[in-house]
């Protein structure tokens, strides 16, 4: 586990897209997008129907590893409003056990506004505690520091002469945006103007390695870029700002 500091709290990165919060004995994940494959199958695009099972199996391993007593799922838990009822039996059985063994909190997202917790767990629009707000989507004018999901941030980084796309956290003064946890989730460039607008200030992309964090300055200002030329300049990220342990 790699420590990551935010809003005077210490968290631990326990997977590329999961945080453990010792103060709450809680595991935080975002954007599971369960039943995404079955959603696309209904549209005629056939994908292997195991995404929900794979996502929940990985989550179960992290719960066992971290010994988390509380789980916060930060929205877009299902890929669509009907996904909760459509959850395939093996995944549903796994989820029922997980929600029975922990305090499970579903924060609703834009993909699953009608999530109801039929497999267990509590449903909330957001959560506040310890001086931090948990939401699905970042709000630029937030008063409390907040942790959110929604954008699925990724970053292309140079590795041994080639570029590799990695999931990343976006950390600003009052915002920590988590990468997507789900097995079939894509991603948005961490320096995209939509993320810059949501953060509304300087921020960095944070990629956890085995024993440390690698941080990249995203070049954000208080005013989002307005021209395509500005976007091209911003797409060329510099070398890591720093390698640190928090």
C-alpha positions as CSV (number, residue, x, y, z in Angstrom):
1,X,0.0,0.0,0.0
2,X,1.3,3.4,-0.9
3,X,0.3,6.5,1.2
4,X,-1.4,9.4,-0.5
5,X,-2.2,12.6,1.4
6,X,-5.3,14.7,0.7
7,X,-7.1,17.3,2.8
8,X,-4.9,16.6,5.9
9,X,-5.9,13.0,5.7
10,X,-3.7,10.0,4.9
11,X,-5.1,7.5,2.5
12,X,-3.5,4.4,1.0
13,X,-3.5,3.3,-2.6
14,X,-4.3,-0.4,-2.5
15,X,-4.8,-0.9,-6.2
16,X,-4.5,1.3,-9.3
17,X,-8.0,2.6,-8.7
18,X,-8.8,2.0,-5.1
19,X,-8.1,3.9,-1.8
20,X,-8.2,2.7,1.8
21,X,-9.1,5.4,4.3
22,X,-7.9,4.4,7.8
23,X,-9.9,7.1,9.6
24,X,-13.1,5.5,8.4
25,X,-11.8,1.9,8.0
26,X,-13.2,2.3,4.5
27,X,-12.4,1.3,1.0
28,X,-13.2,3.8,-1.8
29,X,-13.8,2.9,-5.4
30,X,-15.6,4.7,-8.3
31,X,-17.2,3.9,-11.5
32,X,-17.7,0.1,-11.3
33,X,-20.1,0.2,-14.4
34,X,-21.4,-3.2,-13.6
35,X,-23.3,-5.0,-16.4
36,X,-21.7,-2.9,-19.1
37,X,-21.2,-5.9,-21.3
38,X,-24.8,-6.9,-21.1
39,X,-25.8,-3.3,-21.9
40,X,-23.8,-3.4,-25.1
41,X,-25.1,-6.9,-25.9
42,X,-28.6,-5.4,-26.0
43,X,-27.3,-3.0,-28.6
44,X,-25.9,-5.8,-30.7
45,X,-22.3,-5.5,-29.7
46,X,-21.3,-8.7,-28.0
47,X,-18.7,-8.6,-25.3
48,X,-17.7,-11.4,-22.9
49,X,-20.4,-11.3,-20.2
50,X,-18.0,-11.5,-17.2
51,X,-17.2,-7.9,-16.4
52,X,-19.4,-7.7,-13.3
53,X,-18.0,-10.9,-11.9
54,X,-14.4,-9.8,-12.6
55,X,-15.0,-6.3,-11.0
56,X,-16.6,-7.7,-7.9
57,X,-14.0,-10.5,-7.5
58,X,-11.2,-7.9,-7.6
59,X,-13.1,-5.7,-5.1
60,X,-13.6,-8.7,-2.8
61,X,-9.9,-9.4,-2.8
62,X,-9.2,-5.8,-1.8
63,X,-11.7,-5.9,1.0
64,X,-10.1,-9.0,2.4
65,X,-6.6,-7.5,2.0
66,X,-7.4,-4.1,3.6
67,X,-9.8,-5.5,6.2
68,X,-12.2,-2.6,5.3
69,X,-15.4,-2.5,7.3
70,X,-17.0,0.2,5.1
71,X,-17.2,0.5,1.3
72,X,-17.9,3.7,-0.5
73,X,-18.8,3.3,-4.2
74,X,-18.7,6.7,-5.8
75,X,-21.3,6.5,-8.5
76,X,-21.9,4.9,-11.9
77,X,-22.0,1.7,-10.0
78,X,-24.0,0.2,-12.8
79,X,-23.6,1.1,-16.5
80,X,-27.3,2.0,-16.8
81,X,-30.4,2.3,-14.6
82,X,-31.6,-1.2,-15.5
83,X,-28.2,-2.8,-14.8
84,X,-28.9,-3.3,-11.1
85,X,-31.9,-5.6,-11.8
86,X,-30.0,-7.2,-14.7
87,X,-27.0,-8.2,-12.6
88,X,-26.1,-11.8,-13.5
89,X,-26.6,-14.4,-10.8
90,X,-23.0,-15.2,-9.9
91,X,-22.2,-11.5,-9.5
92,X,-25.4,-10.9,-7.6
93,X,-24.6,-13.7,-5.1
94,X,-21.1,-12.3,-4.6
95,X,-22.5,-8.7,-4.1
96,X,-25.1,-9.9,-1.6
97,X,-22.3,-11.5,0.5
98,X,-20.1,-8.4,0.3
99,X,-22.9,-6.0,1.3
100,X,-23.8,-8.3,4.2
101,X,-20.3,-8.5,5.5
102,X,-19.6,-4.7,5.4
103,X,-21.3,-1.4,5.6
104,X,-21.8,-0.7,1.9
105,X,-22.7,2.8,0.6
106,X,-23.8,3.4,-3.0
107,X,-23.5,7.0,-4.1
108,X,-25.6,7.4,-7.2
109,X,-24.1,8.6,-10.4
110,X,-25.3,9.9,-13.8
111,X,-25.4,6.4,-15.2
112,X,-27.4,4.9,-12.3
113,X,-29.5,7.7,-10.8
114,X,-32.1,5.1,-9.8
115,X,-29.8,2.7,-8.0
116,X,-31.8,1.3,-5.1
117,X,-29.6,-1.3,-3.3
118,X,-31.6,-4.4,-4.2
119,X,-28.5,-6.5,-3.5
120,X,-27.9,-4.8,-0.2
121,X,-26.2,-1.6,0.9
122,X,-27.4,2.0,1.5
123,X,-28.0,4.5,-1.3
124,X,-27.0,8.2,-0.9
125,X,-26.6,11.2,-3.2
126,X,-23.4,12.0,-1.4
127,X,-21.7,11.6,2.0
128,X,-19.9,14.0,4.3
129,X,-17.7,13.3,7.2
130,X,-14.2,14.0,8.7
131,X,-14.3,17.3,6.8
132,X,-14.5,15.6,3.4
133,X,-17.4,15.2,0.9
134,X,-17.8,12.1,-1.2
135,X,-19.6,12.7,-4.5
136,X,-19.9,11.2,-7.9
137,X,-18.9,14.3,-9.9
138,X,-16.5,17.0,-8.8
139,X,-17.9,20.5,-8.2
140,X,-15.7,23.4,-9.0
141,X,-17.1,25.6,-6.2
142,X,-17.0,23.0,-3.5
143,X,-16.6,24.4,0.0
144,X,-15.4,21.1,1.5
145,X,-12.5,19.1,0.0
146,X,-14.1,16.3,-2.0
147,X,-13.3,12.9,-3.5
148,X,-15.2,11.9,-6.6
149,X,-15.1,9.8,-9.8
150,X,-17.0,10.3,-13.1
151,X,-14.2,11.3,-15.4
152,X,-12.1,8.0,-15.4
153,X,-8.8,9.9,-15.6
154,X,-5.9,8.3,-17.5
155,X,-2.5,9.5,-18.4
156,X,-0.1,8.6,-21.2
157,X,3.4,8.3,-19.8
158,X,6.7,7.4,-21.4
159,X,8.0,4.0,-20.5
160,X,11.2,2.7,-22.0
161,X,10.9,4.6,-25.3
162,X,7.1,4.2,-25.8
163,X,4.0,5.6,-24.3
164,X,1.7,3.6,-22.0
165,X,-1.8,4.7,-20.8
166,X,-2.2,4.3,-17.1
167,X,-5.1,5.0,-14.8
168,X,-4.4,7.9,-12.4
169,X,-5.7,10.0,-9.6
170,X,-6.1,13.8,-10.2
171,X,-5.3,15.7,-7.1
172,X,-5.9,19.4,-6.5
173,X,-6.2,21.6,-3.4
174,X,-9.9,20.6,-2.9
175,X,-10.4,17.8,-5.3
176,X,-9.3,14.2,-5.6
177,X,-10.7,12.5,-8.7
178,X,-10.4,8.7,-8.7
179,X,-9.8,6.5,-11.7
180,X,-12.5,4.1,-12.8
181,X,-12.4,0.7,-11.1
182,X,-14.7,-1.3,-13.4
183,X,-13.3,-4.0,-15.6
184,X,-14.6,-2.6,-18.9
185,X,-14.2,1.1,-18.2
186,X,-12.3,3.4,-20.6
187,X,-10.7,6.7,-19.6
188,X,-10.4,10.4,-20.3
189,X,-7.1,12.2,-20.5
190,X,-6.2,13.6,-17.1
191,X,-5.4,17.0,-18.6
192,X,-8.7,17.2,-20.5
193,X,-10.5,20.7,-20.2
194,X,-13.5,19.0,-18.6
195,X,-11.4,17.9,-15.7
196,X,-9.6,21.2,-15.6
197,X,-12.9,23.0,-15.3
198,X,-14.1,20.7,-12.6
199,X,-11.0,21.1,-10.5
200,X,-10.8,24.9,-11.1
201,X,-7.2,25.3,-10.1
202,X,-3.8,23.7,-10.3
203,X,-3.7,19.9,-10.1
204,X,-1.5,17.0,-10.7
205,X,-1.9,13.4,-12.0
206,X,-0.8,10.8,-9.5
207,X,0.1,7.3,-10.6
208,X,0.9,4.8,-7.9
209,X,3.8,2.5,-8.4
210,X,4.7,-0.4,-6.1
211,X,6.2,1.6,-3.3
212,X,5.8,5.2,-4.3
213,X,3.8,7.8,-6.3
214,X,4.7,9.4,-9.5
215,X,3.3,12.9,-9.9
216,X,2.8,14.9,-13.1
217,X,1.9,18.6,-13.2
218,X,-1.2,18.9,-15.4
219,X,-0.6,22.6,-16.1
220,X,-4.1,23.7,-14.9
221,X,-4.9,27.3,-14.2
222,X,-8.1,28.9,-12.9
223,X,-9.1,29.6,-16.6
224,X,-9.6,26.5,-18.9
225,X,-7.8,26.7,-22.3
226,X,-9.9,28.3,-25.0
227,X,-8.1,27.5,-28.2
228,X,-7.1,24.3,-30.0
229,X,-3.5,25.5,-29.9
230,X,-3.7,25.7,-26.1
231,X,-5.1,22.2,-26.0
232,X,-2.2,20.9,-28.1
233,X,0.3,22.5,-25.8
234,X,-1.4,21.0,-22.8
235,X,-1.4,17.5,-24.3
236,X,2.4,17.4,-24.2
237,X,3.0,16.6,-20.5
238,X,6.4,17.1,-19.0
239,X,8.5,14.6,-17.2
240,X,7.3,13.7,-13.7
241,X,7.0,16.7,-11.3
242,X,8.3,14.5,-8.5
243,X,8.4,11.0,-7.1
244,X,7.2,11.0,-3.5
245,X,5.6,8.8,-0.9
246,X,2.5,10.9,-0.3
